[in-house]
């Protein structure tokens, strides 16, 4: 999903919102670009940084992830296990995020891209005079390996 992004795109998005692409933010964003499709927690990002001999602390990772989420660069997600995870948010506001299949046994998260809710969304918009800009759908169950 985020394979369409470059660090330049993300730098521009930060600058449009009057924020700088600090070296710490650059390292963190690069982790997400290098791991397209993964849903990373602050602890995951910090471990990756430590493995690459970075001195960036966990508190800085948390602050950076929250800022990048607030700015609409990262999407924060909860999968029911009390741990926030992040992924790069799509640039096109008309394009919906994908949906997630979450295994209750092993915790694996599988992306599901088909948007089956367009008709329902349009119906809700018309009946309730409500402009929907996005939706998130999570399905909980058991992956093929855990069934």
C-alpha positions in Angstrom: 0.0 0.0 0.0 2.6 2.5 1.0 4.9 1.4 -1.8 3.6 4.4 -3.8 5.1 6.8 -1.3 8.5 8.3 -1.3 10.3 10.0 1.6 9.9 13.2 -0.5 6.1 12.8 -0.5 6.1 12.4 3.2 8.5 15.3 3.7 6.2 17.5 1.6 3.2 16.5 3.7 5.1 17.4 6.9 6.2 20.8 5.5 2.6 21.6 4.4 1.6 21.3 8.0 4.5 23.4 9.3 6.6 20.6 10.6 10.2 19.6 9.8 11.4 16.2 8.7 13.9 15.7 11.5 16.4 12.9 11.3 14.4 11.0 13.9 11.2 11.3 11.9 13.0 10.4 8.7 14.3 7.2 10.2 10.9 6.3 11.6 9.1 7.0 8.3 11.8 5.0 6.4 11.0 2.0 8.5 7.3 2.2 7.4 8.3 2.6 3.8 10.7 -0.3 4.0 8.0 -2.5 5.6 5.0 -1.8 3.4 2.0 -3.7 4.6 3.2 -4.3 8.1 1.4 -2.9 11.1 4.1 -1.7 13.6 3.8 -0.7 17.2 6.0 1.9 18.9 8.0 -1.0 20.4 8.4 -2.6 17.0 9.8 0.6 15.6 12.1 1.1 18.5 13.4 -2.5 18.2 14.1 -1.9 14.5 15.9 1.3 15.3 18.0 -0.4 18.1 19.0 -3.2 15.7 20.3 -0.6 13.3 22.3 1.0 16.1 20.1 4.1 16.3 20.2 6.2 19.5 16.5 7.2 19.1 14.7 6.6 22.4 11.3 5.0 22.9 9.7 8.2 24.1 10.8 10.0 20.9 9.3 7.1 18.9 6.0 7.5 20.7 5.9 11.3 20.2 6.8 10.9 16.5 4.2 8.3 15.8 1.5 10.4 17.6 2.5 13.5 15.6 2.6 11.6 12.3 -0.9 10.2 13.1 -2.3 13.6 14.0 -0.9 15.0 10.7 -2.6 12.2 8.7 0.7 10.7 7.5 0.3 7.5 9.6 -2.9 5.7 10.4 -3.2 4.5 14.0 -5.1 1.2 14.5 -6.3 -0.8 17.4 -6.7 -4.6 16.9 -8.3 -5.4 20.2 -5.1 -6.4 22.0 -4.4 -3.1 23.8 -1.5 -2.3 21.5 -1.7 0.6 19.0 -0.2 -0.1 15.6 0.6 2.2 12.7 0.9 2.1 8.9 1.3 4.8 6.3 -2.0 6.4 5.4 -3.0 6.7 1.8 -2.5 10.1 0.2 -5.8 10.1 -1.7 -8.7 11.0 0.7 -11.2 9.5 -1.8 -9.5 6.1 -1.5 -10.6 4.1 1.5 -8.2 2.2 3.7 -8.1 -1.5 3.4 -9.8 -3.7 5.9 -8.1 -6.1 8.4 -8.6 -9.7 9.3 -7.3 -10.3 12.9 -6.5 -13.8 14.2 -7.7 -14.2 17.8 -5.1 -17.0 18.4 -1.8 -15.9 16.9 -2.6 -12.2 16.5 -1.7 -12.2 12.8 -3.2 -9.2 10.8 -4.1 -9.8 7.2 -5.1 -7.0 4.9 -8.2 -7.3 2.8 -8.5 -4.7 0.0 -12.0 -5.3 -1.5 -14.3 -2.4 -0.5 -17.6 -4.2 -0.1 -19.2 -1.2 1.7 -19.5 1.4 -1.0 -23.2 0.9 -1.6 -23.9 0.8 2.2 -21.9 4.0 2.7 -23.7 5.8 -0.1 -27.1 4.7 1.4 -26.1 5.9 4.8 -24.9 9.2 3.4 -28.2 9.8 1.5 -30.5 8.7 4.3 -28.7 10.5 7.1 -27.3 13.6 5.2 -23.9 12.6 6.5 -20.7 13.0 4.5 -18.6 9.9 5.1 -14.9 10.4 4.4 -13.6 6.9 5.5 -14.4 3.8 7.4 -12.5 1.0 9.1 -13.6 -2.6 9.2 -12.0 -5.3 11.4 -12.9 -8.9 11.2 -11.9 -11.1 14.1 -11.5 -14.9 13.7 -8.9 -17.6 13.1 -6.3 -17.7 10.3 -5.8 -20.8 8.2 -2.9 -21.9 10.4 -4.8 -21.6 13.7 -8.2 -23.1 12.6 
